[in-house]
Amino acid sequence: MQTDHRVPTTNTAAMRQQHRKRSVSSVNPRKRDRHDLICVVCHAPAMGYNFDQITCESCKAFFRRNALTNAGKLKCRSGTDDCIISLDTRKRCKACRLKKCFDKGLRKEWIMSEE
């Protein structure tokens, strides 16, 4: 009679499922689900990186339109130069919104010209 020298193993399907869970959780942290991204300027849901920061489409368009031409022309509506910029208030003060864009690290050098 032969002796069975095999080592008993656990259910292979269960092991595969555990491996998949570990693989998914060890994915590069920069490659997060798009639904997790939040705009650094107004805290709205964002779709990706624009001008070297995570921004929503609204702040991306605002920055592209204003960063090159209006940076010195805009004045704070309240006169404090410290307005709160959020999803609900982002359209109230262009000067403070643009200032926050620059403070959060958006780069005007990354704006492509129309040429």
N, CA, C and O atoms as CSV, one atom per row, in Angstrom:
chain,resi,resn,atom,element,x,y,z
A,1,MET,N,N,0.833,-1.175,0.000
A,1,MET,CA,C,0.000,0.000,0.000
A,1,MET,C,C,0.886,1.249,0.000
A,1,MET,O,O,1.873,1.322,0.732
A,2,GLN,N,N,0.519,2.225,-0.829
A,2,GLN,CA,C,1.302,3.449,-0.926
A,2,GLN,C,C,0.774,4.493,0.046
A,2,GLN,O,O,-0.426,4.574,0.307
A,3,THR,N,N,1.692,5.287,0.573
A,3,THR,CA,C,1.315,6.358,1.476
A,3,THR,C,C,1.139,7.644,0.667
A,3,THR,O,O,1.945,7.952,-0.211
A,4,ASP,N,N,0.092,8.377,0.971
A,4,ASP,CA,C,-0.175,9.654,0.287
A,4,ASP,C,C,0.651,10.744,0.964
A,4,ASP,O,O,0.412,11.077,2.125
A,5,HIS,N,N,1.641,11.310,0.225
A,5,HIS,CA,C,2.528,12.333,0.783
A,5,HIS,C,C,2.078,13.753,0.439
A,5,HIS,O,O,2.784,14.716,0.740
A,6,ARG,N,N,0.934,13.887,-0.177
A,6,ARG,CA,C,0.461,15.226,-0.540
A,6,ARG,C,C,0.030,16.000,0.706
A,6,ARG,O,O,-0.495,15.439,1.667
A,7,VAL,N,N,0.269,17.287,0.650
A,7,VAL,CA,C,-0.118,18.161,1.760
A,7,VAL,C,C,-1.566,18.584,1.524
A,7,VAL,O,O,-1.912,19.022,0.427
A,8,PRO,N,N,-2.402,18.458,2.532
A,8,PRO,CA,C,-3.791,18.883,2.353
A,8,PRO,C,C,-3.851,20.400,2.103
A,8,PRO,O,O,-3.160,21.170,2.769
A,9,THR,N,N,-4.677,20.815,1.146
A,9,THR,CA,C,-4.812,22.240,0.819
A,9,THR,C,C,-6.237,22.688,1.051
A,9,THR,O,O,-7.158,21.883,1.196
A,10,THR,N,N,-6.385,23.984,1.080
A,10,THR,CA,C,-7.726,24.538,1.239
A,10,THR,C,C,-8.393,24.610,-0.122
A,10,THR,O,O,-7.774,24.311,-1.143
A,11,ASN,N,N,-9.609,24.993,-0.131
A,11,ASN,CA,C,-10.391,25.124,-1.354
A,11,ASN,C,C,-9.694,26.089,-2.318
A,11,ASN,O,O,-9.433,27.239,-1.963
A,12,THR,N,N,-9.394,25.625,-3.535
A,12,THR,CA,C,-8.673,26.464,-4.494
A,12,THR,C,C,-9.487,27.672,-4.919
A,12,THR,O,O,-8.912,28.743,-5.112
A,13,ALA,N,N,-10.769,27.554,-5.070
A,13,ALA,CA,C,-11.607,28.687,-5.466
A,13,ALA,C,C,-11.546,29.780,-4.399
A,13,ALA,O,O,-11.464,30.965,-4.721
A,14,ALA,N,N,-11.586,29.382,-3.148
A,14,ALA,CA,C,-11.511,30.359,-2.057
A,14,ALA,C,C,-10.151,31.057,-2.049
A,14,ALA,O,O,-10.065,32.255,-1.777
A,15,MET,N,N,-9.096,30.308,-2.346
A,15,MET,CA,C,-7.755,30.904,-2.389
A,15,MET,C,C,-7.647,31.907,-3.530
A,15,MET,O,O,-7.050,32.971,-3.368
A,16,ARG,N,N,-8.219,31.574,-4.682
A,16,ARG,CA,C,-8.183,32.502,-5.817
A,16,ARG,C,C,-8.921,33.791,-5.481
A,16,ARG,O,O,-8.461,34.886,-5.804
A,17,GLN,N,N,-10.064,33.647,-4.832
A,17,GLN,CA,C,-10.852,34.828,-4.481
A,17,GLN,C,C,-10.077,35.714,-3.500
A,17,GLN,O,O,-10.091,36.938,-3.637
A,18,GLN,N,N,-9.409,35.120,-2.526
A,18,GLN,CA,C,-8.608,35.899,-1.579
A,18,GLN,C,C,-7.459,36.604,-2.292
A,18,GLN,O,O,-7.149,37.755,-1.987
A,19,HIS,N,N,-6.829,35.918,-3.238
A,19,HIS,CA,C,-5.729,36.516,-3.989
A,19,HIS,C,C,-6.220,37.720,-4.791
A,19,HIS,O,O,-5.546,38.748,-4.846
A,20,ARG,N,N,-7.390,37.594,-5.409
A,20,ARG,CA,C,-7.952,38.712,-6.170
A,20,ARG,C,C,-8.196,39.914,-5.267
A,20,ARG,O,O,-7.889,41.046,-5.641
A,21,LYS,N,N,-8.742,39.674,-4.088
A,21,LYS,CA,C,-9.005,40.769,-3.150
A,21,LYS,C,C,-7.711,41.471,-2.770
A,21,LYS,O,O,-7.657,42.700,-2.727
A,22,ARG,N,N,-6.661,40.688,-2.493
A,22,ARG,CA,C,-5.377,41.276,-2.132
A,22,ARG,C,C,-4.783,42.046,-3.302
A,22,ARG,O,O,-4.205,43.116,-3.106
A,23,SER,N,N,-4.915,41.522,-4.511
A,23,SER,CA,C,-4.368,42.188,-5.694
A,23,SER,C,C,-5.050,43.523,-5.924
A,23,SER,O,O,-4.389,44.513,-6.235
A,24,VAL,N,N,-6.359,43.558,-5.775
A,24,VAL,CA,C,-7.107,44.793,-5.988
A,24,VAL,C,C,-6.742,45.829,-4.939
A,24,VAL,O,O,-6.604,47.009,-5.261
A,25,SER,N,N,-6.583,45.411,-3.694
A,25,SER,CA,C,-6.290,46.370,-2.633
A,25,SER,C,C,-4.860,46.890,-2.707
A,25,SER,O,O,-4.558,47.943,-2.147
A,26,SER,N,N,-3.974,46.162,-3.395
A,26,SER,CA,C,-2.592,46.620,-3.482
A,26,SER,C,C,-2.315,47.402,-4.762
A,26,SER,O,O,-1.156,47.619,-5.116
A,27,VAL,N,N,-3.361,47.823,-5.452
A,27,VAL,CA,C,-3.197,48.625,-6.660
A,27,VAL,C,C,-2.583,49.968,-6.293
A,27,VAL,O,O,-2.787,50.473,-5.189
A,28,ASN,N,N,-1.846,50.529,-7.208
A,28,ASN,CA,C,-1.211,51.829,-7.003
A,28,ASN,C,C,-2.227,52.822,-6.433
A,28,ASN,O,O,-3.290,53.006,-7.027
A,29,PRO,N,N,-1.935,53.466,-5.304
A,29,PRO,CA,C,-2.906,54.382,-4.684
A,29,PRO,C,C,-3.247,55.585,-5.556
A,29,PRO,O,O,-4.306,56.183,-5.367
A,30,ARG,N,N,-2.381,55.967,-6.514
A,30,ARG,CA,C,-2.698,57.091,-7.401
A,30,ARG,C,C,-3.767,56.712,-8.412
A,30,ARG,O,O,-4.453,57.586,-8.944
A,31,LYS,N,N,-3.920,55.412,-8.686
A,31,LYS,CA,C,-4.942,54.965,-9.626
A,31,LYS,C,C,-6.195,54.605,-8.842
A,31,LYS,O,O,-6.525,53.429,-8.683
A,32,ARG,N,N,-6.875,55.607,-8.364
A,32,ARG,CA,C,-8.080,55.383,-7.578
A,32,ARG,C,C,-9.291,55.410,-8.481
A,32,ARG,O,O,-9.220,55.834,-9.635
A,33,ASP,N,N,-10.384,54.960,-7.948
A,33,ASP,CA,C,-11.644,55.003,-8.673
A,33,ASP,C,C,-11.992,56.458,-8.948
A,33,ASP,O,O,-11.829,57.311,-8.076
A,34,ARG,N,N,-12.470,56.746,-10.152
A,34,ARG,CA,C,-12.786,58.131,-10.516
A,34,ARG,C,C,-13.849,58.741,-9.604
A,34,ARG,O,O,-13.907,59.961,-9.455
A,35,HIS,N,N,-14.668,57.927,-9.009
A,35,HIS,CA,C,-15.728,58.448,-8.146
A,35,HIS,C,C,-15.173,58.960,-6.818
A,35,HIS,O,O,-15.868,59.668,-6.090
A,36,ASP,N,N,-13.939,58.612,-6.501
A,36,ASP,CA,C,-13.322,59.045,-5.250
A,36,ASP,C,C,-12.628,60.394,-5.370
A,36,ASP,O,O,-12.253,60.981,-4.355
A,37,LEU,N,N,-12.449,60.897,-6.585
A,37,LEU,CA,C,-11.684,62.121,-6.782
A,37,LEU,C,C,-12.493,63.357,-6.402
A,37,LEU,O,O,-13.668,63.476,-6.747
A,38,ILE,N,N,-11.850,64.266,-5.692
A,38,ILE,CA,C,-12.479,65.507,-5.241
A,38,ILE,C,C,-11.620,66.678,-5.712
A,38,ILE,O,O,-10.396,66.648,-5.585
A,39,CYS,N,N,-12.261,67.698,-6.249
A,39,CYS,CA,C,-11.567,68.891,-6.740
A,39,CYS,C,C,-10.838,69.589,-5.586
A,39,CYS,O,O,-11.417,69.815,-4.524
A,40,VAL,N,N,-9.572,69.924,-5.804
A,40,VAL,CA,C,-8.787,70.588,-4.755
A,40,VAL,C,C,-9.219,72.038,-4.543
A,40,VAL,O,O,-8.892,72.637,-3.519
A,41,VAL,N,N,-9.947,72.602,-5.501
A,41,VAL,CA,C,-10.361,74.004,-5.402
A,41,VAL,C,C,-11.718,74.137,-4.717
A,41,VAL,O,O,-11.842,74.847,-3.718
A,42,CYS,N,N,-12.742,73.453,-5.252
A,42,CYS,CA,C,-14.105,73.664,-4.743
A,42,CYS,C,C,-14.708,72.431,-4.065
A,42,CYS,O,O,-15.835,72.492,-3.573
A,43,HIS,N,N,-13.990,71.338,-4.032
A,43,HIS,CA,C,-14.417,70.094,-3.376
A,43,HIS,C,C,-15.588,69.403,-4.071
A,43,HIS,O,O,-16.288,68.601,-3.451
A,44,ALA,N,N,-15.807,69.701,-5.341
A,44,ALA,CA,C,-16.834,69.017,-6.136
A,44,ALA,C,C,-16.254,67.690,-6.634
A,44,ALA,O,O,-15.035,67.517,-6.637
A,45,PRO,N,N,-17.103,66.758,-7.053
A,45,PRO,CA,C,-16.579,65.523,-7.656
A,45,PRO,C,C,-15.722,65.862,-8.879
A,45,PRO,O,O,-16.102,66.695,-9.701
A,46,ALA,N,N,-14.575,65.215,-8.988
A,46,ALA,CA,C,-13.639,65.511,-10.076
A,46,ALA,C,C,-13.456,64.291,-10.970
A,46,ALA,O,O,-13.737,63.161,-10.571
A,47,MET,N,N,-12.980,64.541,-12.182
A,47,MET,CA,C,-12.778,63.462,-13.142
A,47,MET,C,C,-11.310,63.110,-13.353
A,47,MET,O,O,-11.014,62.042,-13.888
A,48,GLY,N,N,-10.393,63.964,-12.954
A,48,GLY,CA,C,-8.989,63.636,-13.161
A,48,GLY,C,C,-8.067,64.818,-12.946
A,48,GLY,O,O,-8.452,65.852,-12.400
A,49,TYR,N,N,-6.831,64.629,-13.395
A,49,TYR,CA,C,-5.798,65.651,-13.228
A,49,TYR,C,C,-5.866,66.676,-14.347
A,49,TYR,O,O,-5.939,66.318,-15.523
A,50,ASN,N,N,-5.843,67.940,-13.983
A,50,ASN,CA,C,-5.794,69.046,-14.926
A,50,ASN,C,C,-4.829,70.077,-14.368
A,50,ASN,O,O,-4.959,70.500,-13.219
A,51,PHE,N,N,-3.873,70.477,-15.169
A,51,PHE,CA,C,-2.891,71.486,-14.755
A,51,PHE,C,C,-2.149,71.057,-13.494
A,51,PHE,O,O,-1.820,71.884,-12.643
A,52,ASP,N,N,-1.889,69.757,-13.383
A,52,ASP,CA,C,-1.102,69.126,-12.315
A,52,ASP,C,C,-1.841,68.955,-10.984
A,52,ASP,O,O,-1.209,68.673,-9.966
A,53,GLN,N,N,-3.151,69.119,-10.974
A,53,GLN,CA,C,-3.931,68.892,-9.753
A,53,GLN,C,C,-5.253,68.225,-10.116
A,53,GLN,O,O,-5.680,68.270,-11.270
A,54,ILE,N,N,-5.890,67.616,-9.142
A,54,ILE,CA,C,-7.205,67.021,-9.372
A,54,ILE,C,C,-8.243,68.136,-9.315
A,54,ILE,O,O,-8.380,68.817,-8.298
A,55,THR,N,N,-8.979,68.319,-10.422
A,55,THR,CA,C,-9.990,69.374,-10.474
A,55,THR,C,C,-11.266,68.863,-11.124
A,55,THR,O,O,-11.261,67.874,-11.858
A,56,CYS,N,N,-12.353,69.559,-10.837
A,56,CYS,CA,C,-13.618,69.286,-11.516
A,56,CYS,C,C,-13.581,69.984,-12.878
A,56,CYS,O,O,-12.689,70.788,-13.146
A,57,GLU,N,N,-14.538,69.676,-13.715
A,57,GLU,CA,C,-14.589,70.285,-15.047
A,57,GLU,C,C,-14.807,71.795,-14.961
A,57,GLU,O,O,-14.262,72.547,-15.770
A,58,SER,N,N,-15.595,72.241,-13.990
A,58,SER,CA,C,-15.876,73.663,-13.840
A,58,SER,C,C,-14.616,74.456,-13.487
A,58,SER,O,O,-14.349,75.500,-14.082
A,59,CYS,N,N,-13.854,73.964,-12.530
A,59,CYS,CA,C,-12.629,74.669,-12.139
A,59,CYS,C,C,-11.560,74.562,-13.223
A,59,CYS,O,O,-10.763,75.483,-13.401
A,60,LYS,N,N,-11.541,73.452,-13.941
A,60,LYS,CA,C,-10.607,73.314,-15.061
A,60,LYS,C,C,-10.872,74.397,-16.104
A,60,LYS,O,O,-9.947,75.077,-16.549
A,61,ALA,N,N,-12.133,74.553,-16.489
A,61,ALA,CA,C,-12.495,75.560,-17.491
A,61,ALA,C,C,-12.250,76.972,-16.958
A,61,ALA,O,O,-11.737,77.827,-17.681
A,62,PHE,N,N,-12.612,77.217,-15.706
A,62,PHE,CA,C,-12.397,78.533,-15.094
A,62,PHE,C,C,-10.912,78.901,-15.114
A,62,PHE,O,O,-10.544,80.011,-15.496
A,63,PHE,N,N,-10.071,77.962,-14.702
A,63,PHE,CA,C,-8.633,78.227,-14.647
A,63,PHE,C,C,-8.078,78.480,-16.047
A,63,PHE,O,O,-7.285,79.400,-16.246
A,64,ARG,N,N,-8.490,77.670,-17.008
A,64,ARG,CA,C,-8.008,77.837,-18.378
A,64,ARG,C,C,-8.381,79.209,-18.942
A,64,ARG,O,O,-7.583,79.836,-19.639
A,65,ARG,N,N,-9.595,79.671,-18.639
A,65,ARG,CA,C,-10.066,80.959,-19.160
A,65,ARG,C,C,-9.435,82.159,-18.454
A,65,ARG,O,O,-9.276,83.215,-19.068
A,66,ASN,N,N,-9.075,82.020,-17.189
A,66,ASN,CA,C,-8.677,83.186,-16.395
A,66,ASN,C,C,-7.210,83.270,-15.980
A,66,ASN,O,O,-6.724,84.367,-15.709
A,67,ALA,N,N,-6.504,82.175,-15.924
A,67,ALA,CA,C,-5.147,82.182,-15.363
A,67,ALA,C,C,-4.165,83.035,-16.151
A,67,ALA,O,O,-3.301,83.680,-15.557
A,68,LEU,N,N,-4.276,83.052,-17.464
A,68,LEU,CA,C,-3.305,83.780,-18.280
A,68,LEU,C,C,-3.646,85.252,-18.455
A,68,LEU,O,O,-2.744,86.083,-18.565
A,69,THR,N,N,-4.917,85.586,-18.482
A,69,THR,CA,C,-5.299,86.962,-18.818
A,69,THR,C,C,-5.799,87.790,-17.641
A,69,THR,O,O,-5.560,88.996,-17.601
A,70,ASN,N,N,-6.480,87.181,-16.695
A,70,ASN,CA,C,-7.156,87.952,-15.651
A,70,ASN,C,C,-6.463,87.959,-14.293
A,70,ASN,O,O,-6.995,88.535,-13.345
A,71,ALA,N,N,-5.314,87.346,-14.174
A,71,ALA,CA,C,-4.689,87.189,-12.858
A,71,ALA,C,C,-4.525,88.513,-12.110
A,71,ALA,O,O,-4.762,88.552,-10.903
A,72,GLY,N,N,-4.136,89.573,-12.768
A,72,GLY,CA,C,-3.931,90.850,-12.089
A,72,GLY,C,C,-5.132,91.770,-12.115
A,72,GLY,O,O,-5.159,92.767,-11.393
A,73,LYS,N,N,-6.123,91.461,-12.927
A,73,LYS,CA,C,-7.269,92.355,-13.122
A,73,LYS,C,C,-8.415,92.125,-12.139
A,73,LYS,O,O,-9.188,93.045,-11.871
A,74,LEU,N,N,-8.533,90.924,-11.602
A,74,LEU,CA,C,-9.684,90.585,-10.766
A,74,LEU,C,C,-9.548,91.155,-9.359
A,74,LEU,O,O,-8.455,91.190,-8.793
A,75,LYS,N,N,-10.661,91.597,-8.809
A,75,LYS,CA,C,-10.706,92.119,-7.437
A,75,LYS,C,C,-11.694,91.287,-6.626
A,75,LYS,O,O,-12.716,90.837,-7.144
A,76,CYS,N,N,-11.379,91.090,-5.355
A,76,CYS,CA,C,-12.257,90.337,-4.461
A,76,CYS,C,C,-13.574,91.092,-4.277
A,76,CYS,O,O,-13.574,92.300,-4.040
A,77,ARG,N,N,-14.677,90.386,-4.386
A,77,ARG,CA,C,-15.994,91.023,-4.248
A,77,ARG,C,C,-16.272,91.492,-2.834
A,77,ARG,O,O,-16.974,92.483,-2.635
A,78,SER,N,N,-15.725,90.786,-1.843
A,78,SER,CA,C,-15.974,91.187,-0.456
A,78,SER,C,C,-14.889,92.128,0.070
A,78,SER,O,O,-15.056,92.748,1.121
A,79,GLY,N,N,-13.785,92.232,-0.659
A,79,GLY,CA,C,-12.692,93.095,-0.231
A,79,GLY,C,C,-11.737,92.453,0.753
A,79,GLY,O,O,-10.777,93.093,1.181
A,80,THR,N,N,-11.974,91.199,1.126
A,80,THR,CA,C,-11.130,90.528,2.116
A,80,THR,C,C,-10.017,89.694,1.493
A,80,THR,O,O,-9.045,89.358,2.169
A,81,ASP,N,N,-10.149,89.361,0.222
A,81,ASP,CA,C,-9.220,88.455,-0.473
A,81,ASP,C,C,-9.120,87.101,0.218
A,81,ASP,O,O,-8.081,86.442,0.166
A,82,ASP,N,N,-10.204,86.693,0.865
A,82,ASP,CA,C,-10.198,85.426,1.598
A,82,ASP,C,C,-11.580,84.769,1.574
A,82,ASP,O,O,-12.018,84.216,2.583
A,83,CYS,N,N,-12.258,84.826,0.446
A,83,CYS,CA,C,-13.597,84.224,0.344
A,83,CYS,C,C,-13.501,82.703,0.399
A,83,CYS,O,O,-12.519,82.117,-0.057
A,84,ILE,N,N,-14.515,82.078,0.954
A,84,ILE,CA,C,-14.582,80.620,0.996
A,84,ILE,C,C,-15.039,80.127,-0.371
A,84,ILE,O,O,-16.073,80.553,-0.884
A,85,ILE,N,N,-14.255,79.226,-0.953
A,85,ILE,CA,C,-14.584,78.670,-2.263
A,85,ILE,C,C,-15.029,77.227,-2.065
A,85,ILE,O,O,-14.256,76.382,-1.615
A,86,SER,N,N,-16.280,76.959,-2.405
A,86,SER,CA,C,-16.833,75.609,-2.313
A,86,SER,C,C,-17.718,75.379,-3.527
A,86,SER,O,O,-17.850,76.257,-4.381
A,87,LEU,N,N,-18.312,74.223,-3.603
A,87,LEU,CA,C,-19.205,73.911,-4.717
A,87,LEU,C,C,-20.328,74.936,-4.806
A,87,LEU,O,O,-20.713,75.339,-5.904
A,88,ASP,N,N,-20.849,75.355,-3.677
A,88,ASP,CA,C,-21.967,76.303,-3.657
A,88,ASP,C,C,-21.542,77.755,-3.856
A,88,ASP,O,O,-22.333,78.570,-4.331
A,89,THR,N,N,-20.306,78.087,-3.499
A,89,THR,CA,C,-19.885,79.494,-3.531
A,89,THR,C,C,-18.851,79.814,-4.602
A,89,THR,O,O,-18.413,80.960,-4.702
A,90,ARG,N,N,-18.457,78.849,-5.390
A,90,ARG,CA,C,-17.339,79.056,-6.317
A,90,ARG,C,C,-17.577,80.139,-7.368
A,90,ARG,O,O,-16.616,80.679,-7.915
A,91,LYS,N,N,-18.826,80.465,-7.660
A,91,LYS,CA,C,-19.109,81.471,-8.690
A,91,LYS,C,C,-19.262,82.884,-8.123
A,91,LYS,O,O,-19.499,83.825,-8.880
A,92,ARG,N,N,-19.132,83.043,-6.829
A,92,ARG,CA,C,-19.342,84.355,-6.203
A,92,ARG,C,C,-18.159,85.300,-6.344
A,92,ARG,O,O,-18.346,86.504,-6.515
A,93,CYS,N,N,-16.941,84.766,-6.273
A,93,CYS,CA,C,-15.762,85.638,-6.305
A,93,CYS,C,C,-14.678,85.026,-7.194
A,93,CYS,O,O,-13.998,84.078,-6.804
A,94,LYS,N,N,-14.534,85.579,-8.379
A,94,LYS,CA,C,-13.547,85.061,-9.329
A,94,LYS,C,C,-12.122,85.260,-8.825
A,94,LYS,O,O,-11.264,84.401,-9.030
A,95,ALA,N,N,-11.871,86.381,-8.170
A,95,ALA,CA,C,-10.514,86.671,-7.696
A,95,ALA,C,C,-10.056,85.633,-6.672
A,95,ALA,O,O,-8.943,85.116,-6.763
A,96,CYS,N,N,-10.903,85.334,-5.711
A,96,CYS,CA,C,-10.529,84.365,-4.675
A,96,CYS,C,C,-10.476,82.941,-5.226
A,96,CYS,O,O,-9.667,82.129,-4.776
A,97,ARG,N,N,-11.329,82.642,-6.190
A,97,ARG,CA,C,-11.295,81.315,-6.812
A,97,ARG,C,C,-9.988,81.136,-7.579
A,97,ARG,O,O,-9.356,80.084,-7.484
A,98,LEU,N,N,-9.580,82.138,-8.327
A,98,LEU,CA,C,-8.325,82.049,-9.070
A,98,LEU,C,C,-7.133,81.993,-8.115
A,98,LEU,O,O,-6.178,81.252,-8.348
A,99,LYS,N,N,-7.195,82.774,-7.047
A,99,LYS,CA,C,-6.133,82.742,-6.029
A,99,LYS,C,C,-6.020,81.343,-5.430
A,99,LYS,O,O,-4.915,80.837,-5.237
A,100,LYS,N,N,-7.165,80.714,-5.135
A,100,LYS,CA,C,-7.150,79.372,-4.562
A,100,LYS,C,C,-6.596,78.365,-5.567
A,100,LYS,O,O,-5.889,77.433,-5.185
A,101,CYS,N,N,-6.911,78.546,-6.843
A,101,CYS,CA,C,-6.346,77.667,-7.877
A,101,CYS,C,C,-4.819,77.702,-7.815
A,101,CYS,O,O,-4.164,76.660,-7.813
A,102,PHE,N,N,-4.266,78.905,-7.765
A,102,PHE,CA,C,-2.807,79.039,-7.698
A,102,PHE,C,C,-2.268,78.516,-6.364
A,102,PHE,O,O,-1.226,77.861,-6.334
A,103,ASP,N,N,-2.965,78.798,-5.266
A,103,ASP,CA,C,-2.528,78.319,-3.946
A,103,ASP,C,C,-2.499,76.797,-3.877
A,103,ASP,O,O,-1.649,76.223,-3.196
A,104,LYS,N,N,-3.418,76.143,-4.573
A,104,LYS,CA,C,-3.490,74.677,-4.564
A,104,LYS,C,C,-2.529,74.032,-5.560
A,104,LYS,O,O,-2.418,72.808,-5.618
A,105,GLY,N,N,-1.842,74.852,-6.335
A,105,GLY,CA,C,-0.792,74.315,-7.198
A,105,GLY,C,C,-1.143,74.114,-8.657
A,105,GLY,O,O,-0.394,73.445,-9.369
A,106,LEU,N,N,-2.256,74.665,-9.136
A,106,LEU,CA,C,-2.548,74.571,-10.557
A,106,LEU,C,C,-1.505,75.391,-11.310
A,106,LEU,O,O,-1.133,76.482,-10.876
A,107,ARG,N,N,-1.039,74.867,-12.432
A,107,ARG,CA,C,0.062,75.497,-13.161
A,107,ARG,C,C,-0.411,76.131,-14.463
A,107,ARG,O,O,-0.899,75.444,-15.360
A,108,LYS,N,N,-0.262,77.439,-14.552
A,108,LYS,CA,C,-0.684,78.118,-15.776
A,108,LYS,C,C,0.233,77.771,-16.945
A,108,LYS,O,O,-0.162,77.911,-18.103
A,109,GLU,N,N,1.464,77.316,-16.652
A,109,GLU,CA,C,2.384,76.913,-17.715
A,109,GLU,C,C,1.872,75.687,-18.465
A,109,GLU,O,O,2.304,75.423,-19.587
A,110,TRP,N,N,0.965,74.947,-17.862
A,110,TRP,CA,C,0.450,73.724,-18.478
A,110,TRP,C,C,-0.775,73.985,-19.351
A,110,TRP,O,O,-1.344,73.051,-19.915
A,111,ILE,N,N,-1.180,75.240,-19.463
A,111,ILE,CA,C,-2.311,75.572,-20.332
A,111,ILE,C,C,-1.807,75.582,-21.767
A,111,ILE,O,O,-0.859,76.294,-22.096
A,112,MET,N,N,-2.449,74.786,-22.617
A,112,MET,CA,C,-2.042,74.740,-24.026
A,112,MET,C,C,-2.620,75.935,-24.760
A,112,MET,O,O,-3.781,76.296,-24.567
A,113,SER,N,N,-1.802,76.543,-25.601
A,113,SER,CA,C,-2.292,77.671,-26.392
A,113,SER,C,C,-3.120,77.137,-27.555
A,113,SER,O,O,-3.051,75.953,-27.884
A,114,GLU,N,N,-3.896,78.011,-28.169
A,114,GLU,CA,C,-4.757,77.601,-29.275
A,114,GLU,C,C,-3.984,77.454,-30.576
A,114,GLU,O,O,-4.545,77.000,-31.573
A,115,GLU,N,N,-2.730,77.822,-30.589
A,115,GLU,CA,C,-1.919,77.759,-31.808
A,115,GLU,C,C,-1.534,76.353,-32.164
A,115,GLU,O,O,-0.851,76.135,-33.164
